[in-house]
């Protein structure tokens, strides 16, 4: 049987994952997301196109190398005389060319995002099939937001199901219902992000209001098996880290009936990527204490 040669832009494939669905899983991270969460640990997922990044710690200096200086036709790369390395003026960068990344021997300049076919991704998943069988694992699509590359996500999930691979997605829920509905026939599990029900706070911290996210979750609860859904709430300092905010969320999820609700503790693991991309991390240094996180987790537990 011939298959459509559908391609997508993938920025990471994480094998042997234990946190994104049942069993041992292969998690495929797709580029493209409509949200701009201030705490996002995957800022390389925001745009669908491949992006250049620069890790100065890997640069071997302009004296020893300097290949990127010659490769950059837009003159966005210059010597940094203070450090002996290079600096990048992203205002002048022709981001689509990626010529500098192609010649960097130390991979100080590299690319987030690789265009892959469905078959290429499935070949990687097939290597882990023995672990799926023994652990009840499978394939999870994450991001970014999977519906940002709907054709690729739909084809990948459909063909995985035909191979009897357990399938799951992680979604922010900010998409049209028609997009989500296209994926449902090919899914065994859904992880759904629900961050806040406060319109002003949600808009300030993510760039969008929660209305569409809330409405899509309601429709999913009526269209998909609730026992195979997990609502996840990242607890973020200054955003939703209060008993009142978590109680409001827990009450709403409980009102849908039969959907598991989990809290995720805030972390800063992806903050260094903002420097690599020439962006500024949106949150400060504040962390949640284990004791207070336990209190909030206890609130959610009361509704199950």
N, C-alpha and C positions, 0 to 999 in steps of 0.2 A: 504493500500500500504506500502510495506517495503521500508525503506530508507537505504542507505549506512551509516555505522557508521563512518563518517568522523570526525576527531578531529583536533583541532587547539590550539595554545598556545595564550591565551588572557591575556593582562596585565592590562586591565581596561575596565569596562563597565560604561559609563556615561549616566544616564537617565535624561530626561527632558531638553535636550540640545536645545538651540535656535540659535546656531551659525554654524551648520554644515549641512545646507540644510533647505528647507522650513518647517515651522511648528515646533512642538515639536518632538524631535528625541531621539532615543536610539543610542548612538555611541559606537561601539565595536572596541577597540584598539588591533591590532594584533602585535605580536612580530616578529622581523626580518626586517632589512632595509639595502640596499646596500650602502647608503650614510653615511657620518660621518660629518654632518654639525656642524661647531664650535659653533653655537648658539642653537643647538637642545634642545628643552624643554622636550623631552622624550628619554633620553639616555638609559632608561631601555628597549627601543624597538629595540636596535641595533641587538642583537643576537636572534635567534629563540628559543633557549633553555631557560628554567626558570633560574633565577639568584638570588643568595643570596645578600641581602643588609644589611647594618648595620647603624642604627641611634643611635649614642652614647647618645643622649639626653634622650632616653628611657631606657638605661641600668640601672639596679638597683644595680649594683656593684658586684664585684666578691665575696665580703664577704657575701652579702645577698643571692647570687644565685650561679653563677659559673657553671651552668648546661652545658653551651656550651663548657667549657673547657674540660669536661669529654667526651662530645659527639664527639668532633673533633678528628678523628683518624689520620689526616694528620698533626696535630700539627700546624695548621695555626692560631690558636687562643691562645693568651697569656694574662697574666695580664698586665695592664698598671698601673704601680705603682704610676705614677704622678696623674692620675685621679681616681684611684680606680675602674676603669671599665675594659673593655677588649680592645685589639687591634687585628687587623686581618692582617696577612701577606698573601696577595692574591697570591703571587708567589707559596706558598705551598698549597693553597686551592684546594681541589678536588671539583671543582665547581658543579659537578653534584649530589653530595650526599645529600646536604642540611640538614644533620643531625642536625646541630646547630640550624637551624630555627625551626625544629620540637620540640625542647625542651625549647625554649626561652619563659618564661612566660609573659614577658612584650612586646614581639614582637619587641624588639630592633633589633634583627636579624630576618629578614623575607624574603619573596620570591617575586620577580617580575615575574609574569607569572603563569597562571593556565591552565592546559590542559582541554579543554571543548569539548563536542560534539556539533554538529550543533543543535540538539534538545534542549540541555541545554541553548544555547544562545537564541533560538527562544522562549523558555518558558518565559524568561525574557522580550523579546520584546512583547510577547502576553499580559503581564501585563499592558503594556502601549498602547494597541491597541485603547482604547477609546479616548486617547489623539491624536493619529494619525488621527482618523476619524474626530474629531472636528477641528483640526488645519491644516490638510493637511500634517502632519509629517510622520515619518517613521524611517527606519533603515539606518544608515551610518556606513560603515567600514572604519577605519582609522588605523594609526600605529605609527611608523613603516611604512612599505610599504605592502599594501594588497596582491600584487602579490608574495610576499615572501612566502606566504602560499596559493598558488593558488588553490589547491584542496579544502581546507576548505572554502576559500572565494567564489569560484564558487558554491559550494553546498549550502552554507548559503544564498547567494543572490538568487539562483534559487528557493529555498524553501520559502524564504520570498516573492518572487514575486507570487508564487502559492497561498500564503495566502493574496494576494492583498495588500501587504505592499509596500509603496513607498521606493525605494532603491537608495542609493548613495554611492560613494566611494570618498576617498581623496587619491590621488596618487602622488608620486614624479616623475613619468614618466620614471624612469630609470629601464626599464625592456624590455624584448623582445616584439615585436608587437604581437606575437602569444599569449603571456600571457594576454595582455590587451584585445585582441579580444575575448578571452574566456569569459570575464565578460560582454561584451557589451549587449548580448541579455537579461541580467538579471538586467539592470540598467535603472533608470529613470533620474539620474543626475550624473555628474562627476565634482569634484573639482580637479584641476590640478595645481600642484606647478611649477612655472617657476621663477627661482631665478635670473639668469643672463645669458647673451649671451656671456660674456667675458670668453674665454676658460681658460686663466691662472688664473683669479680670481675664477672661478667656481671650478677648480681643487684644488686650494689652500684651499678654505673654505669648500668644500664638499667632497673632495677626488675623484671626477669624473669630466669628462668634460661634457658640456651641449649638445653635438651633438645628442646623442640618445634621450634625453628628448625633444629637439626641433623637431626632426624628428617624434617622436611618436605623438606629439601634432598636427603636420601637418596632419598625417594620421587620427587621431581622428576627426579633423575638416571636413574630407571627409567621415567619416564612422559613425558619431554620430550626433544627432541633436544639432546644435551649440547653440541654445537658451537654451539648458539644460546643457551647460558647463560653468564653471566659472574658469578662470585662476587666481591664487592667487600668489602674490609676497610678501614675507616677506622682509621688508626694514631693512637691517642690517648695523650698523655702520662699516665703513671701507671696506665694501664689495660692496654694490650696492646703497649706500645712496647718489647718485649724480643725478642731473638733466639729465646728459648725459646717465647714465645707465638706468634710468627709461624711458627716451624718447625712447631709443633703444628697450626696452621691449614693450612699448606701441605701437610703430609702427609695431612691428612684430605681436603682437596679433591682432591689427586692420587689418592687411593684410589678416588674415584668414577669417574675416568677421563674424559678428554676435555673437561673443563670449564675454561675460562680463569679465572685467579685474578689479581685486580688489588689493589694497595694504594692507598689514598687518603690523602694527607697532611692531617693535622689543620689546621684553620683556625678563626678566630674571627669569620668574616664576619657571622654572625647574632646575635652576642652583644648588640648594641644593642636587639634586639627584646625582650629580657627586661625591660629598663627600660620599654619601651612598654607591656608587659603587666602591669607591677607584680610581676615575678618576679625571682629571683636566678639569675644564670648559675652553673652548677654546677662549672666548672673554673677554674683559676687562669690565670696569664699564661704558663706554660711553653710553649715552642714546640719543635718537632722541627728539628734541623739537617738541611740538605740532605745532608750527608755520611752521617749515621746512617740517614736514610730510604733512601738509596741502598744501604746495607748490607742493610737489611731487604728492599728490593725484589730484591736479588740472591739472597737466600734463597729467595724465591718462584720466581724464574726457574730455580733449580736443579731444580725439580720439574716443569718443562714440557718 
